[in-house]
Amino acid sequence: MVSIILFLIFAVITILGMPIALALIGGGTAAIIVGGDIPLEVVAQKMFNSLDSFTLSAIPFFMLAGALMSSGGIARRLINFGRSLVGWLPGGMAVVTVFTCMLFGCLCGSPTATVAAIGSIMVPALEEGGYERKFALTTMAAAGMIGTIIPPSTVMITYCSATGAPVGDMFMGGILPGIILTLLMCGVSVWYGVKMDIPRIPFSIKEVGHCTVQATGALLVPIIILGGIFSGVFTPTESAAVACAYGLILGCFIYKEIDLKELFATTTRAATTSGMIMFIVAAAGVFGLLMAREQIPMKAAELIMSISSSPITFLLLTNVMLLIVGCFMDATPAVLIIAPILMPALAFYNIDIVHFGIIMLINMCVGLITPPLGINLYVAAGLRNEKVDILINKYLLRFLIICILDLLLVTFIPGLSLGLSGRMG
Amino acid sequence: MLNKIENKVVQAESFITVILFLSMVAVVCWSVLCRKVLDIPFISGEEIARYLTIYAAYIGIAVGVNKKAHIGVEIVLHLLKGKVQRFTKLFGQVVIIGIFLLLLVLSIKMSNQYVDTNQMTTMTELPMLVVYSCVPISMFLSTLHSISNLIKDIKGEEILTEEQEELERYKCAPDKNEEEEE
């Protein structure tokens, strides 16, 4: 009864279009009232305690670092760097878009910010270079999702906070799948360039040197963040704070593109987005308390195990389910609700928590570009004041197929997500 | 009038979050510096950063309510048309106010437990009451913002959401960059 109320109220509030965080709290509170044996103040207590973790502090820091990077003229420098390095390929400008999105993903954890920051420069450039508008916008939307798989990623941190997976290993795990996805997307761009006979840009080693020097400040960020974490100098949270300080110095004093007013606006934006994520984390704490009390994860595990004892079947079924969920729900709440439910099953099937986390992450990323609710599609369409329909075309289908291919590779080859962190045993 | 007051409140909230964010960065960077370079112990750094983050997050929640930044699943809302859609939206706003009010009451009750106990935090020895107060403060502000959102919805005023704002910001960006390069 209590679990039915929990999910029913959650579903009703969600379907009515209210914030997910309030739906989680509404469901939890209603379930406590029906259950009758926990004092209601626990809701407020749990909301506070859920955020009381040093690991979670990384989320606002990465949000701020990302916001600083997207307003500090860093996007433009990275694009120039990408253009000099890979622009000579067939379909060069599209390859540059994908490549720069991967680089930008190392600095910024937000896919929509990536689409907006890179897209506002690249989409006009692509159209000028002779690419169709629908191809340009679709490539932008699809490439924007790479950043969520490439570390650092706030979704990874929420996954770790929900499941106890080590953040460093998750970050490592995202690198290879992210690079494979980038290469596959570059492949589509090259194919398009060859097919449409797009004029190519000549390669110049002098230009590479010049642009690399220009972009050095930005290219150091991933080295500081990832190098710092993997060498054990910083914890992930500390590395995020250091990245903020570095971004501030870079934007305010070296590139001189952030003034006091811009700093205020940027920080407020970061505060709002991290408030949004943290609210969901706090609310999911309340919801999770009730789920644990009702032993829903254990019951779910028993149910799943009765269907099949093969880990592969389990992973494939989970993929299908997560892809569907991803079409309708944002990554953060989906991870916070679903990951704890599936944890006991992972132990039974002997699936590594990091391997599963990366699979889940890619599933959720695909949701960024699936109609009807893929947020990247809307942001990309908005860049050119178009309706979202323009992005629903054969190119989007190709990008989706590529994502599924990447997903299957990661599902069947655990080494891709576990090899770098040495969790393969 | 109402808009003016609310704008002032939002400005104050934004100002506080900016201060909190910058001090968070400073505290964590300082503790890294202390540990790695200066070799002096600064063990309370982690605790200070944690509580600052919680405060920043909770004030951020209130700012988010004002900007309608809290994400929901809006597919059903988009499928509805005309009066039904309007009614559902208004009904949703009322439920939101209700939940925030409930959370306000519950969080005040929670914080009240710490009024007389004089319980302190472990490292920094701050009263627990101060730490826990962020929840009622945030819920109070969120309730205010959601009431004002309802009034705006009834009047039919449009609220620019966080994403729309982001897009508005970037739409003019290409021209600016092109000019700079010239």
Interface residues (C-beta under 8 A of the other chain):
Chain A: I13 T14 I15 L16 G17 M18 P19 I20 A21 L22 A23 I25 G26 T29 L40 E41 V43 A44 Q45 M47 F48 L51 D52 S53 F54 L56 S57 P60 F61 L64 R76 T112 A113 A116 A117 G119 S120 I121 V123 P124 V233 F234 T237 E238 A241 V242 C244 A245 L248 L263 F264 T267 T268 R269 A270 A271 T272 T273 S274 G275 M276 M278 F279 A282 F328 M329 D330 P333 P372 L373 I375 Y378 V379 G382 L383 N385
Chain B: S14 F15 T17 V18 L20 F21 L22 M24 V25 V28 C29 S31 V32 K36 E46 A49 R50 T53 I54 A56 A57 Y58 I59 G60 I61 A62 V63 G64 K67 A69 H70 I71 G72 V73 E74 I75 V76 L77 T88 K89 F91 G92 V95 I96 I99 F100 L102 L103 L106 S107 K109 M110 Q113 Y132 C134 V135 E162 E163 E166 L167 R169 Y170 K171 A173 P174 N177
